[in-house]
């Protein structure tokens, strides 16, 4: 996943990913999440692998990218998130 950030000043963020099944349950296990990434002033990007559990049931899943305050992934609600697409697992 690639996160592109436009910052008014240097900012630190945590980069997370979610994988929602058709019931709305997050099936991602946190593999590849980054707890603290520094983004400088202006527009910059950071890429990370988004690895998902190999034991997923057959079906459609929504892939979301998430931004969190540093070191807080999973502690409530992300700062922002966006749907990156949908995958189908067979």
Residue, then its C-alpha position, 0 to 999 in steps of 0.5 A: x500500500x502507498x500512502x501519499x500525505x500532504x502536510x503543512x508541517x512535519x508530522x508523525x503518523x501510524x500506517x494501518x490497513x484493514x480487510x473487512x469481510x462482508x459482515x464488517x469484521x476486520x480480518x487483517x492481523x496487523x502484519x505490515x502496519x507501521x507504528x511511527x512514520x515521519x512525513x515532512x512538510x509538503x507532499x510525500x509518500x510511504x509504501x508498506x506491504x499489506x499482508x493478510x492471513x492465508x486462511x481467509x474464507x472464500x468471499x469479497x473483502x474491502x481493503x482500507x488504508x488507515x492513518x492513526x496517531x503514532x503507536x495507537x493502531x487499533x486503539x479506537x478510531x483512526x484519524x482517517x481511512x479510505x477504501x483502497x478497493x475490493x478483493x475476492x478470495x477463492 
